[in-house]
Amino acid sequence: MRNPLRSEGEAFRFLIAVIVAAVVVVVAAYINTWLGVAAAVLAIAGLVVWLRQEPIPGLADPEHVVDPSTPGRTQRVLVVAPPGTPSVNVAPEATEIVVVVPALASTTEALTGAVDDRRADAEQTALSLSRRLSRPGIGVRGEVGADDPLLAVDDALRTFGADAIVVAGDDDLAEQIRARVTVPVTKSP
């Protein structure tokens, strides 16, 4: 069944149909009570049939197939590094690299909104690592992630389909990420 309130146009058509049905029921009930009941039953049945027969946009369109695989000879690597990380080792076959640096803030800083310094540190680290990982023919970009490293990884994976993840420094973080994703996760010293 189609949702009659999906768009403004559909809601307006549904409202007009309900008003017309109500007017028919009121007029029929004014003539005879049982005629009003019959009109109400027919009006409700008519609305249900109308909603069921309403065409659904996109139903006839061919199914869109999403290919999650990476094109041949492309290796996408997501690098997760805490602020202040001086360097990261990435496999030489990587052709696209995204560096995500979580803006790690204490609970007090997060609650008070005083995270500007932490974001600046993370931004500086992302820029530094991006420059260090740059090579001719390699696309590298740096991003500041959420203050929770796992959330930062989830956010990055939504926009960047990584084939591998490299975690700088933290063994526990690497294990937590490994438990949440299906791509290989390695730790960089």
N, C-alpha and C positions, 0 to 999 in steps of 0.2 A: 504494500500500500504506500502511496506517495504522501509525503508530508506536505499538507496544504499551506504551511507557514514558512516554507523554505526561503521564499523571496517575497518582496513587497508585492509584486504583480500577482503571484499565486495567492497570497493572503487576501488581496482585494477581490479576486475572482471567487474565492471561497466565501468571503463575506457577502458578496452579492448573491451567490447561490443560496446561502442560509437565509438571507432576508427574503428572497423570493419564495422559498419554501415556507417560511413563517407566515408570510402574507397569505399564501394559498391555504394553510392550515387554519388561520384565523377566519378567513372568508368562509371556508367549508364549515367550521364550527359554528359560525353565525347562522348559517342555513340550517344545519342539523348537527347535534352533538356527535352522533355516530359517523356522520359524514366527515366531521372534523378529525375524529380518531383515525378513520380510514385514510384521510389526506395526510395526517402526520406519519402514519406507517409508510405510505407511499413516498412521502418526501424524504424520510430518513433512508429508505431503501434506494431512492434515486441518488441521494448524496453519496452513499456508500459505493454504488455502482460507478458513479462519476469519478470518485477518487481512485477506484481500482483501475479504471480504463484510462486514466490520465497518463499520457506518455512520459516516460522517465528519460530526461536528457542523458545522452551518452550510452543508452542501452544498446543501440544498433551499431555503435562504434566498435571497431575491432579492439580486442584486448591489447593493452599496452604491455609489452614484455620488457622488463628491466633486466639488463645483463649486469650482475654484480661483479663480474670478473674485470680485471685490469687488462687493457690492451697489451698485446705482446711487446716484449722488451721494455715494459714500464714497471718500475719498482717504486711504489709510494711508501714512504717511511714517515711515521709520526714520532717526533722526539718530544719527550716530556722531561723537563729539567726544572729543578727548584731555582729561585732567584740566586744569583751569585755564582752559578755554575760556569767555570772558565772554559771548558771544552767538552765535546761529546764525540765518541767514535761511531760513525755510521758506515755501513757497508758501501764499498765503492760502486756497486751496481745500482745504487739508489738514483732514480731519475727525477723524483719529486720529493721534496722534504718540507714538512711543516713542523716548526718548533713551537711548542706550547709551554709557556712558563706560567704556572698558577700564581696568582697574586696572594701569596700566603699571608693572612692577617690573623691576629689574635682575636679571640671572642670579643674582647672589649673594643678593639678597633672596628670589628665588623658591626657591632651593635651601635657604636657612635658614628659610624660612617667615615671614620678617619683612616681611610685606606689609600689615600693619595700617594703617600710615600712608598707603600708596598707595591702599588700598581706601577709607580715610576721605576722601582728596582726591577720588577718583572719585565717591564718594557725594555729597559736597558739590557737585561740578560738576553731577551729574545732577539734584539737587534744585534748584539755581539755574537751570539751563536749563529744567527743567520748569515752574518758576514763571514764567519769562520768556516761554515759548511758550504759556502758558495763555490761553485766550480763552473766552468763554461759548459753550457748545455743542461745545467741542472736548475730546476725551478725550486727556489728556497724562499719561504716566507716565515716570519715570526709573528706570534700572537700572544696576547696576554689572556690567560684563562681564568676561570672562576677560582675563588679562594680554596675550594675543595679540589685537590688534584684529580680524584676520580670523576667528579663532575666536569672538570676541564677536559678530561680525556673523552668522556661521553659527548660533550658538546663538539669537540674537534672531529670526532668520528662521524657525526651527523653531516658535516660539510666536506669532509675529506676522507675518501674511502681508502684507508691505509692497508697496505699489504703486510706491514710489520710495524711494531712499536718498539722504540728504544727508550728505556728509562734511565735517566742519569742519577747515579748515587744511591738511591734508597731501595734496599732489598725488599722491605715490607710493601712498599708501594708497587714494586714490580710484581709481587705475588698477588696483591689485591687486583691489579689490572689484569693479570693473567687469568684470574678467576672469573672476570666479567666479560672478556672478549674472546673471539675465536681466532684471531690472528696471532702469529708468533710474537712473544714479548721477550726482549733481551735487556740485560742490564749493562750499562756502559759505566766504566770506572770513573 
